[in-house]
Amino acid sequence: MPSHVRTFRHLLRRFRRNRSGSAVVEFALVAPMFFGLLFAIIETALMFFASQVLETVTQDSARLIFTGQAQNQKLTAAQFKSAVCSKIVVLFDCQGGISVDVQSYPQFSNINVAPPIDANKNFTNPNNYNPGNAGDIVVVRLFYQWPILVTKFGYDITNLAGSKRLLTATAAFQNEPY
């Protein structure tokens, strides 16, 4: 009998006699739950990080309106969105994915910042651009539909159809007297 066949039979006999495989079985039972939880934690952390990046970009972009630069330069909605996109360097598909909503209000009590989600969990883009004048109250909101992957494992943090979460960043302020 060739030596490689004897070696294989010897390994097979040792495997049958060995009863320490319980760790492998236990790991096989626990591993799916462990990795599911691990991926859910990573995805949630990444989503919160992206939300914070969106908040920072919103604050930086709102400064253009707050100080009157957008009004004095007569920025259009597309130009303001380009200014927003120039501040985003990672995580987002800006031109196709970021939605910008800029609205002017006569007083703070009139502000409505309800999420633009319809009854079927679809995003309804407000698509407004009214930066107001000196002394006006303005709300700048940025929206991004963040894809969620771990929902298939029972961890559901979506608020939109199609396994997505609407990330919203808001800045409310009164324009400076420019």
N, CA, C and O of each residue as an XYZ file, in Angstrom:
712
protein
N       0.858     -1.174      0.000
C       0.000      0.000      0.000
C       0.905      1.239      0.000
O       1.858      1.314      0.776
N       0.603      2.212     -0.876
C       1.441      3.413     -0.938
C       1.377      4.199      0.382
O       0.403      4.112      1.130
N       2.426      4.954      0.638
C       2.538      5.661      1.917
C       1.505      6.785      2.066
O       1.044      7.050      3.177
N       1.136      7.450      0.961
C       0.156      8.535      1.083
C      -1.231      8.014      1.454
O      -2.004      8.721      2.101
N      -1.558      6.762      1.042
C      -2.847      6.165      1.412
C      -2.825      5.812      2.895
O      -3.806      6.042      3.602
N      -1.672      5.236      3.386
C      -1.552      4.918      4.807
C      -1.659      6.191      5.652
O      -2.300      6.194      6.703
N      -1.034      7.255      5.190
C      -1.072      8.511      5.931
C      -2.500      9.052      6.003
O      -2.934      9.527      7.052
N      -3.221      8.979      4.899
C      -4.605      9.456      4.879
C      -5.483      8.629      5.820
O      -6.308      9.176      6.552
N      -5.292      7.274      5.792
C      -6.078      6.400      6.681
C      -5.745      6.697      8.142
O      -6.627      6.698      9.002
N      -4.491      6.944      8.407
C      -4.078      7.263      9.775
C      -4.749      8.555     10.250
O      -5.231      8.628     11.380
N      -4.778      9.566      9.388
C      -5.436     10.832      9.725
C      -6.932     10.637      9.932
O      -7.531     11.239     10.823
N      -7.524      9.788      9.098
C      -8.953      9.530      9.207
C      -9.273      8.827     10.536
O     -10.253      9.180     11.191
N      -8.458      7.834     10.945
C      -8.662      7.152     12.224
C      -8.509      8.125     13.388
O      -9.284      8.086     14.344
N      -7.500      9.002     13.304
C      -7.288      9.984     14.371
C      -8.474     10.939     14.468
O      -8.893     11.312     15.564
N      -9.004     11.327     13.328
C     -10.152     12.253     13.313
C     -11.370     11.607     13.969
O     -12.092     12.260     14.722
N     -11.603     10.301     13.678
C     -12.757      9.607     14.261
C     -12.627      9.435     15.764
O     -13.623      9.498     16.485
N     -11.419      9.219     16.240
C     -11.191      9.031     17.668
C     -11.206     10.347     18.435
O     -11.479     10.354     19.636
N     -10.925     11.437     17.780
C     -10.814     12.738     18.462
C     -12.218     13.261     18.794
O     -13.059     13.390     17.904
N     -12.462     13.554     20.044
C     -13.760     14.073     20.486
C     -13.685     15.561     20.830
O     -14.609     16.092     21.446
N     -12.634     16.226     20.456
C     -12.493     17.645     20.809
C     -13.083     18.564     19.742
O     -12.798     19.761     19.747
N     -13.868     18.054     18.859
C     -14.470     18.866     17.807
C     -15.676     19.668     18.263
O     -16.302     20.365     17.464
N     -16.003     19.570     19.538
C     -17.174     20.304     20.028
C     -16.997     21.811     19.873
O     -17.981     22.529     19.700
N     -15.771     22.297     19.931
C     -15.531     23.734     19.754
C     -15.915     24.181     18.349
O     -16.450     25.273     18.159
N     -15.637     23.325     17.366
C     -15.989     23.654     15.986
C     -17.508     23.724     15.830
O     -18.029     24.623     15.171
N     -18.203     22.784     16.431
C     -19.668     22.765     16.343
C     -20.251     23.988     17.045
O     -21.156     24.637     16.521
N     -19.735     24.296     18.224
C     -20.227     25.469     18.942
C     -19.970     26.748     18.154
O     -20.823     27.632     18.089
N     -18.787     26.834     17.557
C     -18.482     28.018     16.749
C     -19.428     28.109     15.551
O     -19.879     29.200     15.202
N     -19.728     26.980     14.925
C     -20.643     26.975     13.780
C     -22.037     27.443     14.183
O     -22.745     28.043     13.374
N     -22.435     27.179     15.415
C     -23.746     27.622     15.892
C     -23.751     29.118     16.245
O     -24.742     29.809     16.008
N     -22.661     29.605     16.802
C     -22.593     30.982     17.292
C     -22.123     31.966     16.215
O     -22.498     33.138     16.239
N     -21.308     31.493     15.276
C     -20.680     32.383     14.295
C     -21.673     33.222     13.483
O     -21.435     34.420     13.333
N     -22.765     32.672     12.951
C     -23.673     33.522     12.166
C     -24.242     34.694     12.974
O     -24.346     35.812     12.471
N     -24.606     34.425     14.224
C     -25.143     35.511     15.059
C     -24.055     36.526     15.385
O     -24.300     37.732     15.380
N     -22.863     36.037     15.664
C     -21.754     36.927     15.978
C     -21.427     37.836     14.796
O     -21.305     39.050     14.959
N     -21.285     37.250     13.606
C     -20.937     38.056     12.437
C     -22.081     38.983     12.031
O     -21.843     40.099     11.572
N     -23.325     38.522     12.201
C     -24.459     39.406     11.933
C     -24.445     40.623     12.836
O     -24.654     41.745     12.374
N     -24.201     40.410     14.118
C     -24.115     41.519     15.075
C     -22.930     42.414     14.762
O     -23.045     43.638     14.831
N     -21.803     41.827     14.421
C     -20.607     42.607     14.084
C     -20.858     43.498     12.872
O     -20.510     44.679     12.888
N     -21.462     42.940     11.818
C     -21.747     43.736     10.621
C     -22.774     44.819     10.899
O     -22.670     45.917     10.351
N     -23.768     44.536     11.741
C     -24.764     45.544     12.104
C     -24.118     46.703     12.854
O     -24.456     47.862     12.615
N     -23.188     46.396     13.761
C     -22.488     47.451     14.500
C     -21.644     48.294     13.555
O     -21.645     49.521     13.648
N     -20.930     47.646     12.651
C     -20.088     48.381     11.696
C     -20.947     49.252     10.788
O     -20.614     50.412     10.546
N     -22.052     48.701     10.283
C     -22.909     49.479      9.388
C     -23.555     50.668     10.110
O     -23.657     51.756      9.543
N     -23.983     50.464     11.339
C     -24.574     51.556     12.112
C     -23.544     52.645     12.379
O     -23.854     53.831     12.269
N     -22.333     52.256     12.724
C     -21.272     53.239     12.967
C     -20.945     54.018     11.696
O     -20.737     55.230     11.749
N     -20.899     53.341     10.572
C     -20.623     54.011      9.303
C     -21.744     54.980      8.940
O     -21.493     56.072      8.430
N     -22.992     54.566      9.210
C     -24.122     55.446      8.929
C     -24.080     56.698      9.811
O     -24.336     57.800      9.327
N     -23.760     56.537     11.105
C     -23.653     57.699     11.987
C     -22.497     58.605     11.576
O     -22.609     59.828     11.660
N     -21.403     58.024     11.137
C     -20.280     58.823     10.650
C     -20.698     59.626      9.415
O     -20.394     60.814      9.314
N     -21.393     58.977      8.480
C     -21.868     59.669      7.284
C     -22.847     60.782      7.654
O     -22.825     61.852      7.044
N     -23.693     60.544      8.631
C     -24.637     61.560      9.083
C     -23.904     62.766      9.659
O     -24.303     63.908      9.429
N     -22.837     62.515     10.401
C     -22.050     63.612     10.967
C     -21.324     64.402      9.874
O     -21.222     65.626      9.955
N     -20.824     63.708      8.863
C     -20.200     64.393      7.725
C     -21.229     65.283      7.037
O     -20.927     66.420      6.674
N     -22.440     64.770      6.857
C     -23.509     65.551      6.227
C     -23.859     66.774      7.069
O     -24.094     67.851      6.522
N     -23.896     66.623      8.399
C     -24.154     67.767      9.287
C     -23.077     68.846      9.134
O     -23.388     70.035      9.064
N     -21.821     68.424      9.083
C     -20.724     69.375      8.949
C     -20.804     70.113      7.622
O     -20.606     71.327      7.573
N     -21.090     69.395      6.553
C     -21.217     70.018      5.235
C     -22.399     70.990      5.219
O     -22.322     72.048      4.596
N     -23.476     70.639      5.891
C     -24.648     71.524      5.956
C     -24.294     72.823      6.665
O     -24.631     73.904      6.180
N     -23.625     72.733      7.795
C     -23.239     73.941      8.533
C     -22.304     74.816      7.705
O     -22.472     76.034      7.655
N     -21.323     74.197      7.057
C     -20.378     74.963      6.237
C     -21.060     75.614      5.041
O     -20.758     76.757      4.696
N     -21.971     74.894      4.414
C     -22.669     75.432      3.232
C     -23.674     76.506      3.626
O     -23.850     77.482      2.897
N     -24.330     76.341      4.760
C     -25.319     77.326      5.216
C     -24.667     78.670      5.491
O     -25.324     79.709      5.425
N     -23.392     78.655      5.797
C     -22.673     79.909      6.049
C     -22.695     80.824      4.824
O     -22.686     82.046      4.970
N     -22.724     80.248      3.616
C     -22.818     81.058      2.390
C     -24.096     81.890      2.372
O     -24.092     83.040      1.932
N     -25.184     81.304      2.851
C     -26.465     82.014      2.886
C     -26.517     82.935      4.101
O     -26.944     84.084      3.994
N     -26.087     82.437      5.242
C     -26.116     83.175      6.503
C     -25.387     84.519      6.383
O     -25.848     85.529      6.914
N     -24.256     84.522      5.687
C     -23.455     85.743      5.552
C     -23.835     86.570      4.335
O     -23.271     87.645      4.130
N     -24.770     86.102      3.525
C     -25.214     86.854      2.356
C     -24.375     86.630      1.108
O     -24.630     87.253      0.077
N     -23.385     85.760      1.178
C     -22.545     85.518      0.001
C     -23.348     84.910     -1.147
O     -23.161     85.300     -2.299
N     -24.233     83.966     -0.854
C     -25.035     83.320     -1.895
C     -25.978     84.327     -2.545
O     -26.182     84.296     -3.758
N     -26.556     85.226     -1.734
C     -27.479     86.211     -2.283
C     -26.722     87.268     -3.112
O     -27.177     87.644     -4.192
N     -25.583     87.742     -2.615
C     -24.825     88.763     -3.339
C     -24.247     88.225     -4.647
O     -24.138     88.959     -5.630
N     -23.880     86.956     -4.656
C     -23.355     86.344     -5.878
C     -24.482     85.822     -6.768
O     -24.233     85.311     -7.860
N     -25.723     85.954     -6.294
C     -26.919     85.492     -7.009
C     -26.784     84.016     -7.422
O     -27.017     83.648     -8.574
N     -26.398     83.184     -6.436
C     -26.252     81.753     -6.702
C     -27.611     81.126     -6.996
O     -28.594     81.389     -6.304
N     -27.649     80.305     -8.018
C     -28.854     79.535     -8.327
C     -28.845     78.273     -7.473
O     -27.873     77.994     -6.771
N     -29.935     77.513     -7.540
C     -30.010     76.255     -6.787
C     -28.898     75.308     -7.223
O     -28.282     74.652     -6.383
N     -28.634     75.228     -8.523
C     -27.587     74.339     -9.034
C     -26.203     74.803     -8.574
O     -25.354     73.980     -8.231
N     -25.977     76.105     -8.567
C     -24.683     76.619     -8.117
C     -24.484     76.390     -6.618
O     -23.381     76.067     -6.177
N     -25.551     76.559     -5.840
C     -25.453     76.292     -4.404
C     -25.175     74.811     -4.156
O     -24.372     74.463     -3.291
N     -25.845     73.934     -4.921
C     -25.596     72.501     -4.778
C     -24.151     72.176     -5.157
O     -23.528     71.323     -4.526
N     -23.618     72.836     -6.165
C     -22.207     72.628     -6.528
C     -21.288     73.067     -5.394
O     -20.271     72.426     -5.130
N     -21.648     74.158     -4.726
C     -20.863     74.609     -3.575
C     -20.932     73.585     -2.450
O     -19.937     73.339     -1.768
N     -22.108     72.988     -2.254
C     -22.266     71.927     -1.257
C     -21.394     70.732     -1.638
O     -20.677     70.185     -0.800
N     -21.461     70.336     -2.896
C     -20.714     69.158     -3.359
C     -19.207     69.367     -3.292
O     -18.455     68.405     -3.137
N     -18.762     70.606     -3.407
C     -17.321     70.852     -3.325
C     -16.794     70.599     -1.915
O     -15.593     70.399     -1.732
N     -17.667     70.606     -0.929
C     -17.265     70.371      0.462
C     -17.307     68.884      0.838
O     -16.771     68.487      1.873
N     -17.938     68.076      0.002
C     -18.052     66.638      0.279
C     -16.938     65.920     -0.459
O     -16.817     66.014     -1.680
N     -16.126     65.200      0.302
C     -15.010     64.504     -0.327
C     -15.138     62.986     -0.253
O     -14.546     62.290     -1.078
N     -15.888     62.454      0.700
C     -16.014     60.999      0.840
C     -17.455     60.615      1.166
O     -18.261     61.451      1.574
N     -17.756     59.354      0.981
C     -18.986     58.688      1.424
C     -20.223     58.943      0.576
O     -21.143     58.126      0.609
N     -20.294     60.019     -0.173
C     -21.548     60.362     -0.848
C     -21.363     60.492     -2.352
O     -20.312     60.917     -2.832
N     -22.415     60.116     -3.089
C     -22.527     60.434     -4.508
C     -23.279     61.752     -4.548
O     -24.509     61.774     -4.520
N     -22.545     62.840     -4.614
C     -23.150     64.143     -4.372
C     -24.122     64.583     -5.466
O     -25.275     64.896     -5.170
N     -23.685     64.613     -6.702
C     -24.529     65.176     -7.762
C     -25.839     64.405     -7.929
O     -26.888     65.011     -8.144
N     -25.788     63.092     -7.834
C     -27.001     62.309     -8.013
C     -27.731     61.979     -6.728
O     -28.917     61.649     -6.762
N     -27.043     62.062     -5.584
C     -27.642     61.569     -4.361
C     -28.059     62.603     -3.343
O     -29.031     62.391     -2.618
N     -27.349     63.721     -3.267
C     -27.664     64.749     -2.267
C     -28.813     65.613     -2.780
O     -28.793     66.076     -3.920
N     -29.798     65.823     -1.938
C     -30.902     66.735     -2.249
C     -30.787     67.936     -1.320
O     -30.529     67.788     -0.126
N     -30.981     69.128     -1.881
C     -30.834     70.369     -1.125
C     -32.192     71.056     -1.037
O     -32.914     71.173     -2.027
N     -32.523     71.508      0.175
C     -33.768     72.236      0.408
C     -33.431     73.486      1.206
O     -32.970     73.395      2.343
N     -33.663     74.659      0.611
C     -33.410     75.942      1.275
C     -34.719     76.719      1.259
O     -35.263     77.016      0.195
N     -35.228     77.051      2.465
C     -36.497     77.777      2.562
C     -36.361     78.948      3.515
O     -35.640     78.885      4.511
N     -37.064     80.009      3.189
C     -37.085     81.213      4.006
C     -38.437     81.297      4.705
O     -39.469     80.959      4.126
N     -38.418     81.754      5.966
C     -39.640     81.851      6.769
C     -39.724     83.233      7.411
O     -38.695     83.852      7.683
N     -40.951     83.726      7.658
C     -41.085     85.038      8.308
C     -40.738     85.008      9.799
O     -40.280     86.010     10.348
N     -40.958     83.850     10.463
C     -40.618     83.727     11.886
C     -40.317     82.268     12.201
O     -40.707     81.363     11.463
N     -39.612     82.055     13.320
C     -39.192     80.712     13.686
C     -40.361     79.762     13.936
O     -40.236     78.562     13.692
N     -41.473     80.264     14.409
C     -42.617     79.401     14.719
C     -43.254     78.796     13.465
O     -44.009     77.830     13.574
N     -42.969     79.335     12.286
C     -43.544     78.814     11.036
C     -42.716     77.690     10.418
O     -43.137     77.088      9.431
N     -41.576     77.408     10.971
C     -40.672     76.426     10.373
C     -41.260     75.029     10.465
O     -41.774     74.622     11.507
N     -41.176     74.300      9.357
C     -41.616     72.911      9.289
C     -40.436     72.069      8.814
O     -39.983     72.210      7.678
N     -39.942     71.198      9.683
C     -38.822     70.332      9.312
C     -39.220     68.855      9.360
O     -38.402     67.991      9.675
N     -40.474     68.583      9.045
C     -40.937     67.191      9.003
C     -40.190     66.460      7.888
O     -39.914     67.049      6.842
N     -39.862     65.193      8.097
C     -39.144     64.456      7.054
C     -40.006     64.298      5.807
O     -41.186     63.962      5.907
N     -39.430     64.535      4.642
C     -40.205     64.426      3.396
C     -40.326     62.982      2.925
O     -39.758     62.594      1.903
N     -41.075     62.199      3.688
C     -41.296     60.787      3.367
C     -42.805     60.574      3.268
O     -43.548     60.926      4.184
N     -43.254     59.997      2.152
C     -44.687     59.788      1.982
C     -45.143     58.509      2.695
O     -44.341     57.830      3.337
N     -46.428     58.189      2.576
C     -47.011     57.042      3.282
C     -46.428     55.712      2.814
O     -46.449     54.734      3.561
N     -45.910     55.662      1.590
C     -45.316     54.434      1.060
C     -43.818     54.338      1.324
O     -43.125     53.511      0.732
N     -43.329     55.188      2.215
C     -41.912     55.241      2.581
C     -41.011     55.634      1.406
O     -39.895     55.133      1.271
N     -41.508     56.528      0.569
C     -40.704     57.063     -0.529
C     -40.294     58.484     -0.194
O     -41.058     59.235      0.413
N     -39.089     58.847     -0.591
C     -38.573     60.196     -0.377
C     -39.213     61.133     -1.394
O     -39.175     60.868     -2.595
N     -39.799     62.227     -0.915
C     -40.373     63.243     -1.798
C     -39.496     64.486     -1.684
O     -39.571     65.226     -0.703
N     -38.682     64.702     -2.678
C     -37.708     65.789     -2.661
C     -38.404     67.143     -2.617
O     -39.148     67.472     -3.540
N     -38.181     67.945     -1.562
C     -38.814     69.268     -1.490
C     -38.311     70.207     -2.582
O     -39.075     71.017     -3.107
N     -37.026     70.101     -2.925
C     -36.432     70.832     -4.044
C     -36.743     72.323     -4.037
O     -37.127     72.875     -5.068
N     -36.583     72.983     -2.894
C     -36.793     74.425     -2.785
C     -35.443     75.131     -2.736
O     -34.455     74.575     -2.257
N     -35.416     76.357     -3.237
C     -34.227     77.195     -3.063
C     -34.675     78.642     -2.928
O     -34.896     79.334     -3.922
N     -34.805     79.086     -1.690
C     -35.177     80.458     -1.384
C     -34.289     80.921     -0.225
O     -34.657     80.751      0.937
N     -33.105     81.513     -0.533
C     -32.169     81.892      0.534
C     -32.596     83.122      1.325
O     -31.954     83.466      2.318
N     -33.657     83.783      0.907
C     -34.156     84.936      1.643
C     -33.256     86.161      1.507
O     -32.319     86.185      0.710
N     -33.570     87.176      2.310
C     -32.836     88.443      2.312
C     -32.221     88.653      3.692
O     -32.311     87.796      4.571
N     -31.598     89.806      3.856
C     -30.991     90.147      5.153
C     -32.060     90.124      6.247
O     -33.126     90.719      6.092
N     -31.771     89.442      7.340
C     -32.685     89.369      8.473
C     -33.739     88.292      8.375
O     -34.469     88.071      9.340
N     -33.848     87.608      7.239
C     -34.841     86.534      7.093
C     -34.392     85.282      7.838
O     -33.200     85.056      8.048
N     -35.360     84.488      8.225
C     -35.088     83.208      8.861
C     -35.029     82.154      7.757
O     -35.936     82.047      6.932
N     -33.955     81.386      7.756
C     -33.716     80.421      6.683
C     -33.414     79.048      7.293
O     -32.756     78.936      8.327
N     -33.909     78.021      6.627
C     -33.608     76.639      6.995
C     -32.967     75.972      5.784
O     -33.544     75.936      4.697
N     -31.765     75.444      5.993
C     -31.052     74.695      4.958
C     -31.052     73.237      5.380
O     -30.611     72.899      6.479
N     -31.554     72.367      4.493
C     -31.568     70.935      4.788
C     -30.919     70.178      3.632
O     -31.163     70.467      2.461
N     -30.092     69.206      3.993
C     -29.507     68.294      3.013
C     -30.036     66.895      3.312
O     -30.152     66.494      4.470
N     -30.353     66.166      2.253
C     -30.876     64.809      2.381
C     -30.022     63.852      1.569
O     -29.535     64.194      0.492
N     -29.849     62.653      2.098
C     -29.151     61.603      1.358
C     -29.796     60.270      1.697
O     -30.044     59.970      2.865
N     -30.066     59.478      0.677
C     -30.667     58.158      0.869
C     -29.532     57.137      1.016
O     -28.930     56.715      0.029
N     -29.255     56.750      2.264
C     -28.140     55.869      2.585
C     -28.576     54.410      2.449
O     -29.552     54.007      3.082
N     -27.878     53.607      1.639
C     -28.264     52.192      1.506
C     -27.888     51.388      2.750
O     -26.795     51.541      3.296
N     -28.797     50.541      3.182
C     -28.585     49.684      4.350
C     -28.521     48.228      3.858
O     -29.379     47.785      3.094
N     -27.505     47.500      4.302
C     -27.306     46.124      3.839
C     -27.670     45.075      4.872
O     -28.091     43.981      4.497
N     -27.525     45.362      6.151
C     -27.693     44.362      7.197
C     -29.163     44.124      7.533
O     -29.461     43.259      8.357
N     -30.079     44.852      6.933
C     -31.507     44.648      7.238
C     -31.959     43.248      6.874
O     -32.965     42.766      7.396
N     -31.242     42.600      5.999
C     -31.617     41.249      5.607
C     -31.393     40.246      6.736
O     -31.879     39.117      6.660
N     -30.666     40.641      7.780
C     -30.408     39.769      8.921
C     -31.323     40.081     10.105
O     -31.096     39.567     11.201
N     -32.342     40.903      9.913
C     -33.284     41.194     10.982
C     -33.018     42.477     11.742
O     -33.788     42.826     12.637
N     -31.967     43.178     11.417
C     -31.646     44.462     12.066
C     -32.104     45.551     11.120
O     -31.448     45.805     10.110
N     -33.216     46.200     11.425
C     -33.820     47.131     10.479
C     -33.808     48.557     11.011
O     -34.549     48.885     11.938
N     -32.970     49.398     10.428
C     -32.926     50.819     10.782
C     -33.342     51.668      9.591
O     -33.049     52.862      9.545
N     -34.018     51.061      8.631
C     -34.452     51.798      7.447
C     -35.685     52.623      7.767
O     -36.466     52.280      8.655
N     -35.851     53.721      7.029
C     -37.084     54.494      7.106
C     -37.605     54.821      5.705
O     -38.580     55.555      5.552
N     -36.940     54.265      4.684
C     -37.370     54.408      3.299
C     -37.537     53.039      2.663
O     -36.957     52.051      3.114
N     -38.332     52.999      1.617
C     -38.476     51.762      0.855
C     -37.143     51.441      0.177
O     -36.319     52.330     -0.040
N     -36.945     50.190     -0.148
C     -35.738     49.792     -0.851
C     -34.519     49.678      0.043
O     -33.397     49.869     -0.425
N     -34.709     49.373      1.314
C     -33.608     49.199      2.278
C     -32.692     50.414      2.336
O     -31.473     50.291      2.216
N     -33.287     51.585      2.522
C     -32.506     52.817      2.632
C     -32.919     53.585      3.880
O     -34.024     53.421      4.397
N     -32.019     54.414      4.342
C     -32.294     55.311      5.477
C     -32.062     56.730      4.994
O     -31.036     57.025      4.382
N     -33.013     57.606      5.267
C     -32.878     59.006      4.875
C     -32.049     59.729      5.924
O     -32.482     59.908      7.063
N     -30.854     60.140      5.527
C     -30.016     60.959      6.392
C     -30.390     62.413      6.132
O     -30.447     62.852      4.983
N     -30.642     63.150      7.197
C     -31.055     64.542      7.092
C     -30.165     65.396      7.977
O     -29.914     65.060      9.135
N     -29.692     66.502      7.423
C     -28.917     67.471      8.192
C     -29.581     68.831      8.023
O     -29.947     69.212      6.911
N     -29.736     69.559      9.117
C     -30.491     70.813      9.107
C     -29.709     71.932      9.776
O     -29.050     71.734     10.796
N     -29.801     73.116      9.174
C     -29.262     74.331      9.783
C     -30.356     75.392      9.724
O     -30.847     75.713      8.642
N     -30.741     75.934     10.867
C     -31.752     76.994     10.942
C     -31.100     78.229     11.548
O     -30.412     78.138     12.565
N     -31.316     79.390     10.918
C     -30.641     80.610     11.353
C     -31.368     81.837     10.808
O     -32.233     81.739      9.937
N     -30.997     82.970     11.337
C     -31.485     84.251     10.829
C     -30.325     84.901     10.081
O     -29.231     85.067     10.620
N     -30.591     85.266      8.818
C     -29.539     85.877      7.989
C     -28.961     87.122      8.647
O     -29.674     87.888      9.294
N     -27.668     87.308      8.472
C     -27.013     88.524      8.966
C     -27.482     89.725      8.147
O     -27.935     89.561      7.014
N     -27.380     90.923      8.705
C     -27.742     92.120      7.920
C     -26.582     92.494      6.982
O     -25.805     93.399      7.288
N     -26.470     91.807      5.857
C     -25.362     92.019      4.929
C     -25.559     93.242      4.062
O     -24.707     93.552      3.228
